[in-house]
Amino acid sequence: MFAQKITIDHTGRITLPRRVLDVLGVPASREIEVVIEVTKGGVIIKPDRSTTPITARIAAMQLPVADWSQMKQEIETGRLA
């Protein structure tokens, strides 16, 4: 961790120092989206690492059912917990 003083310009913009971007893993030639959280203690800026949609995560599980209605039936009969 480190702290560095930077300036907010007249339009409310800040430029993050290269050192900060390096810590975040942002390549010099790439733009990324960030999440800004306002807290009582200040502002938190972090990369937007959106999670994989739940449907994609479920599909990746390769569950032993062909569709949602079959899954519901399997759960109701106690074969899936």
N, C-alpha and C positions, 0 to 999 in steps of 0.2 A: 504494500500500500504506500501511497505517497500523496502529497497535497501540493497543489500548484495554484497560484492566483491567476485568473484570466479575466478578461474584460467582456462585459455585455455591451454590444453596440447600441446605437440610438434606436434601432428597430427591434431590439430584444434578442438578437442573434448572438450566439457564442461560437467560437471555433475551438474544437477540442484539439489539444496539442498532439502531435504525432506520437508521443510517448503513451498517451492515454489510448489512442487508437491501436497502438501495438499491443498493449495489454488486453484490449478487447478482441484482438485478432482480426482487425479490419485492414485489409490490404490498402495500400496507398491509392490505387486506381479504382477503388470500388466504393459505391455508396451503399449504405445499409439503413434499414429502418430501426428506430430505437423506441423504447418505451420510457416515458418520463413519469415518474411518480413524485407527487408533492407530499411531503410529510411535515410533521410539526418541526422537525429538525432541519429541513432543507429540501433539496431536490435530488432524486436518484435517477440517473440516466443509465440504461442498460440495453444491450442489443435485444431486438425482438426475436426470441427463439421460440416461435410459435410451435406448439406441439402438433404432432401428426393427428389428423382428424380421427376421431374414435372409430369411425367405420373402417378406415384403413388399418388401424391397429387390430381390430377384431378380425378383419380379413387375413391379416398376417399370422394370426394364431392357428389357422388351418383347423378349425373346429370340426368335429365329426358330424356335422349336420349340413344339409343341402340348402336350407332356407330358414327364415325367422320363425315361420309357423312350426316347422319341424323342431327347431330349437326349443320353442315354448312347450311343445309336447314332451320333448325329452326331459325338460326341467320338471314339468308337472308329474311325470311318471317316476321321477327320482333318479333318472340315469345320469343327469348332469347336476352337479352341485354348484 
